Amino acid sequence: MKLTEPEVRAIADLANLHLSDQEIARMAKDLDEILTHIDKLNELDTSDVEPMAQVLFDAGETATLRPDVVGATLDNATALANASQSGAGQFKVPKVIER
């Protein structure tokens, strides 16, 4: 699968990345290699392969997750007590995405 420069520029724009022309060319090559590799992986027959995931077996004492325990919740004033800026009962944060 060959990616075009306009496609790479669109992807970079979606990711809010500002890339030079040299970076666009390098990213086009790198992304093309990744997609080619994924195409090769998709050709493999995995119909006889059992799914694998750590959540499928009982880890017992080796589990690193703690059980969920219901605890006391914070009231709004306590939650906002250390906020650098707050208003209308909410945290105020600087604008991150400019479009």
Buried (B, 14 or more C-beta within 10 A) or exposed (E): EEBEEEEBBEBBEEEEEEBEEEEBEEBBEEBBEEEEEEEEEEEEEEEEEEEEEEEEEEEEEEEEEEEEEEEEEEEEEEBBEEEEEBEEEEEEEEEEEEE
